[in-house]
Amino acid sequence: MNFHSSIKIDPYINIDAGTFSPYEHGEVYVLDDGGEVDLDLGNYERFLDVTLHRDNNITTGKIYQHVINKERKGDYLGKTVQVCMDTASSCLRNVVCIGCNVYATLNFLQVVPHITDAIQAWVERVAKIPVSPDMAQPEVCIIELGGTIGDIEGMPFVEAFRQFQVGRTSHQVQVPKIMVSFYLSSGWVGRTFAPSTCHWCRSRRRRASTRPSPPRPASES
């Protein structure tokens, strides 16, 4: 199996890491195609022995620039450009509750999740690009979503991957999730401290980005 691809997501508005402060983000890594990316992606490239490209680094700035350019060209045919479908659904419920007319309701029904769709399409396209010396299509792509769960910048990406997982997208991919959390253990106190892990779990469940556990059989209740 070829585990020969990786994507690093930085939920910043910056287009790339070229203007990042080295005091905040460390050294900038330059790829073979000239792409300036976070050093994490450079470590993935070296450890996996592959040749990654600038599109293997996704930022909020790149996604919004891509969507805005399409909107300026008229690709969305006058539709309201939105971040995700959940936002539209929330607006729709509010419209219905205050008794607006049917025309306004239909307008909200036609809203398309442009930002989350762009994230999903970008990930699916880049994950299939050969990056290994044998130029074989990767079978697995390791994706790191940087930042912290709960940061407002990362919410569109969390929602995009939630839609991948629960099947609310036309993109047919499997996206298992692995959480990396700081877990402090103090020997002299004799207990562990995991507030960050607890916050992560609460945030994930509140956004329905984890599948609920299957119900136990009646005999085990």
Secondary structure, 3 states (H helix, E strand, C coil): CCCCCEEEEECCCCCCHHHCCHHHHCCEEECCCCCEEEHHHHHHHHHHCCCCCHHHEEEHHHHHHHHHHHHHCCCCCCCCECCCHHHHHHHHHHHHHCCCCHHHHHHHHCCECHHHHHHHHHHHHHHCCCCCCCCCCCCCCEEEECCCCCCHHHHHHHHHHHHHHHCCCCCCCCCCCCCCCCCEEECCCCEEECHHHHHHHHHHHHCCCCCCCCCCCHHHC
